[in-house]
């Protein structure tokens, strides 16, 4: 535990001791999360195959403007939320940036896919390549930088030696574990990778 663990947080007044989770709780939550993601994949895979063989080539959509305006409103809200999070210097920037980036990629995909075979396909492709995809990339890079900086600060506060590992190797809940157990877990993983 760091020296800051008993100091109240700025917004809630709660201390780190109140957020302490034991190992069995973390393992149970981890197993539950893995199971939920596995279930999503196992349900989505056959559903995607079903759609590929059963959807008609053409479909007349009702409420077409509502669909696209609604989508763009969601994109606008996520971008505005990410902007406000940056302005207020809040970690909410990370999920809001990933949501906005995902919506931008979807927007590019649908714009180009739905304009194939039409005269405006080049305009849609230019919009995707010059605006939507670069902005999505920028949002992901920004969120990644915030995650890396947060990991580095948590690493230092825990008193762990050296730099934290890359994000894909960094354990969840580093700040909830003791510094010795995190370091030994990483040492074991490093030995397996070698």
C-alpha positions in Angstrom: 0.0 0.0 0.0 1.2 3.4 -0.8 1.4 6.3 1.7 -1.6 7.8 -0.2 -3.9 4.8 0.5 -5.5 6.2 3.6 -6.1 9.7 2.2 -9.6 10.4 1.0 -10.3 10.7 -2.7 -11.1 14.2 -4.0 -14.6 13.6 -5.1 -16.0 10.9 -2.7 -14.1 11.3 0.5 -13.6 7.5 0.5 -10.2 5.9 1.3 -8.5 3.1 -0.6 -9.2 0.7 2.3 -12.9 1.0 1.5 -12.3 -0.2 -2.0 -10.1 -3.1 -1.0 -11.1 -6.4 -2.6 -9.7 -9.8 -1.6 -8.2 -12.2 -4.0 -11.2 -14.6 -4.1 -13.5 -11.7 -5.0 -11.2 -10.6 -7.8 -10.9 -14.2 -9.1 -14.7 -14.7 -9.1 -15.3 -11.4 -10.9 -12.6 -12.3 -13.4 -14.1 -15.7 -14.1 -17.5 -14.1 -14.5 -16.2 -11.5 -17.0 -14.4 -14.2 -19.0 -17.6 -16.2 -19.1 -19.7 -13.3 -20.2 -17.3 -12.4 -23.0 -17.1 -16.0 -24.1 -20.9 -16.2 -24.2 -21.1 -13.1 -26.3 -18.6 -14.5 -28.8 -20.4 -17.9 -29.0 -23.8 -16.3 -29.5 -22.6 -13.7 -32.0 -20.6 -16.1 -34.3 -23.6 -18.2 -35.4 -25.8 -15.2 -35.5 -23.4 -13.5 -38.0 -23.4 -16.7 -40.2 -27.2 -16.7 -40.0 -27.4 -13.1 -41.2 -24.9 -13.7 -44.0 -27.0 -16.4 -45.5 -30.5 -15.0 -44.7 -30.4 -11.3 -45.3 -32.0 -10.0 -48.6 -29.8 -8.2 -51.1 -32.1 -5.2 -50.9 -34.2 -3.7 -48.1 -36.3 -0.6 -48.0 -35.7 1.1 -44.7 -38.3 3.1 -42.9 -37.3 6.1 -40.9 -34.0 6.4 -42.7 -33.3 10.0 -41.6 -34.1 9.1 -38.0 -31.6 6.2 -38.1 -28.7 8.3 -39.4 -29.5 11.4 -37.3 -29.8 9.2 -34.2 -26.5 7.6 -35.0 -24.8 11.0 -35.5 -26.4 12.3 -32.2 -24.8 9.4 -30.4 -21.5 10.2 -32.1 -21.8 13.9 -31.2 -22.6 13.1 -27.5 -19.6 10.7 -27.2 -17.3 13.3 -28.8 -18.7 16.1 -26.6 -18.4 13.9 -23.5 -14.8 13.1 -24.3 -14.1 16.8 -24.9 -15.6 17.7 -21.5 -13.6 15.0 -19.8 -10.4 16.5 -21.3 -11.5 19.9 -20.2 -12.2 18.7 -16.6 -9.1 16.4 -16.6 -11.2 13.2 -15.9 -10.5 9.5 -16.6 -13.9 9.4 -18.3 -11.9 10.5 -21.4 -10.8 6.9 -21.9 -14.1 5.1 -22.4 -15.7 8.0 -24.1 -12.9 8.2 -26.6 -13.2 4.5 -27.3 -16.9 4.8 -27.8 -16.5 7.8 -30.1 -13.7 6.0 -32.1 -15.9 2.9 -32.5 -18.8 5.0 -33.7 -16.5 6.8 -36.2 -15.3 3.5 -37.6 -18.9 2.3 -37.9 -19.9 5.5 -39.6 -17.1 5.1 -42.1 -18.0 1.5 -42.7 -21.7 2.2 -43.3 -21.1 5.3 -45.4 -18.8 3.5 -47.8 -20.7 0.2 -47.8 -24.0 1.7 -48.4 -22.7 3.9 -51.2 -21.0 1.1 -53.2 -22.2 1.1 -56.8 -23.4 4.7 -56.6 -21.9 7.9 -57.7 -21.2 9.2 -54.2 -19.0 6.3 -53.2 -15.8 8.4 -53.8 -17.2 11.1 -51.5 -17.9 8.6 -48.8 -14.5 7.0 -49.2 -12.8 10.4 -49.0 -14.7 11.2 -45.9 -13.8 7.9 -44.3 -10.1 8.2 -45.2 -9.6 11.9 -44.5 -11.9 12.5 -41.5 -13.6 9.6 -39.7 -10.7 7.0 -39.6 -8.0 9.5 -38.7 -10.1 11.0 -36.0 -10.9 7.5 -34.6 -7.2 6.8 -34.6 -6.4 10.0 -32.8 -9.0 9.3 -30.1 -7.6 5.8 -29.5 -4.1 7.1 -29.3 -5.1 9.8 -26.9 -7.0 7.3 -24.7 -4.0 4.9 -24.8 -1.7 7.7 -23.6 -3.9 8.4 -20.7 -4.0 4.7 -19.8 -0.2 4.5 -20.0 0.3 7.6 -17.9 -2.2 6.4 -15.3 -0.5 3.0 -15.2 2.9 4.7 -14.7 1.6 6.8 -11.9 0.0 3.8 -10.1 3.2 1.9 -10.6 5.2 4.6 -9.0 2.7 5.0 -6.1 2.9 1.3 -5.4 6.7 1.6 -5.2 7.3 -1.0 -8.0 10.7 -1.0 -9.6 11.2 0.2 -13.2 8.6 1.0 -15.8 5.2 -0.7 -16.0 4.8 -3.4 -18.6 3.0 -2.6 -21.9 -0.7 -2.2 -21.5 -1.5 -5.7 -23.1 0.6 -7.3 -20.3 -0.4 -5.0 -17.4 -2.7 -6.8 -15.0 -6.1 -5.5 -14.2 -6.4 -4.0 -10.7 -2.7 -3.3 -10.2 -3.4 -0.7 -7.6 -5.6 -3.2 -5.6 -2.8 -5.8 -5.3 0.2 -5.5 -3.0 3.3 -4.4 -4.7 5.1 -7.6 -3.9 2.5 -9.8 -5.4 2.3 -7.7 -8.6 6.0 -7.8 -9.0 6.2 -11.5 -8.4 3.3 -12.1 -10.9 5.1 -10.1 -13.5 8.4 -11.9 -12.8 6.6 -15.3 -13.3 5.0 -14.1 -16.5 8.3 -12.8 -17.8 10.0 -16.1 -17.0 7.2 -18.0 -19.0 7.6 -15.6 -22.0 11.4 -16.1 -22.1 
